[in-house]
């Protein structure tokens, strides 16, 4: 089983769409909101140099969960998880 942590924020539309995608596809994960707990934001920035969300930590590998040049799509999300 993979270890997946989703760094997100409630005010982030892409974060909510990605979380909904993960829930709908039974992708187990832990969610860490960077605005509700500033330590999570500090972790994200220390590891990636960014505070942009959504960001994923999958089995120790940091993966950007958004494409800044495009709106969120299910196809993009599928690519994140190899579906």
C-alpha positions as CSV (number, residue, x, y, z in Angstrom):
1,X,0.0,0.0,0.0
2,X,1.3,3.4,-0.9
3,X,1.8,6.2,1.5
4,X,0.1,9.4,0.2
5,X,-0.1,12.8,1.8
6,X,-2.1,15.6,0.2
7,X,-1.0,19.1,1.1
8,X,-3.9,21.4,0.4
9,X,-6.0,24.3,1.6
10,X,-9.8,24.6,2.0
11,X,-9.8,27.8,-0.1
12,X,-8.0,26.1,-3.0
13,X,-10.4,24.9,-5.8
14,X,-7.8,22.6,-7.4
15,X,-7.2,21.0,-3.9
16,X,-10.8,20.3,-3.4
17,X,-11.2,18.8,-6.9
18,X,-8.1,16.6,-6.4
19,X,-9.3,15.5,-3.0
20,X,-12.8,14.6,-4.4
21,X,-11.1,12.7,-7.2
22,X,-9.0,10.7,-4.7
23,X,-12.0,10.0,-2.6
24,X,-14.1,8.9,-5.6
25,X,-11.3,6.6,-6.7
26,X,-10.7,5.1,-3.2
27,X,-7.1,6.5,-3.1
28,X,-6.2,6.4,0.6
29,X,-4.5,9.5,1.8
30,X,-3.8,11.8,4.6
31,X,-4.8,15.5,4.1
32,X,-2.7,18.3,5.5
33,X,-4.2,21.7,5.3
34,X,-1.4,24.3,5.1
35,X,-3.7,27.1,6.3
36,X,-5.2,25.3,9.3
37,X,-1.8,24.1,10.5
38,X,1.1,26.4,9.6
39,X,3.6,23.5,10.4
40,X,2.3,21.7,7.3
41,X,3.0,24.8,5.2
42,X,6.5,25.0,6.6
43,X,7.1,21.3,5.8
44,X,5.9,21.8,2.2
45,X,8.0,24.9,1.7
46,X,11.1,23.3,3.3
47,X,10.9,20.3,1.0
48,X,9.7,21.8,-2.2
49,X,10.6,25.5,-2.0
50,X,7.0,26.3,-2.7
51,X,3.8,27.0,-0.9
52,X,1.6,26.2,-3.9
53,X,-1.0,23.6,-3.4
54,X,-2.2,20.9,-4.1
55,X,1.1,19.0,-3.6
56,X,1.4,15.3,-3.0
57,X,4.0,13.3,-1.1
58,X,3.7,9.7,-2.5
59,X,6.0,7.1,-1.0
60,X,8.6,9.9,-0.2
61,X,8.4,11.5,-3.6
62,X,7.1,15.1,-3.9
63,X,4.7,15.6,-6.8
64,X,3.1,18.9,-7.9
65,X,-0.7,18.3,-7.9
66,X,-1.5,21.1,-10.3
67,X,-0.6,22.5,-13.6
68,X,-0.3,26.3,-13.2
69,X,-1.0,26.9,-16.9
70,X,-4.2,24.9,-17.0
71,X,-7.4,24.3,-15.0
72,X,-7.7,21.0,-13.1
73,X,-8.9,18.0,-15.1
74,X,-9.6,14.4,-14.3
75,X,-7.1,13.3,-16.9
76,X,-4.4,15.3,-15.1
77,X,-5.4,13.6,-11.8
78,X,-5.3,10.2,-13.4
79,X,-1.8,10.8,-14.6
80,X,-0.7,11.6,-11.1
81,X,-1.7,8.2,-10.0
82,X,-1.0,6.2,-13.1
83,X,-4.7,5.4,-13.7
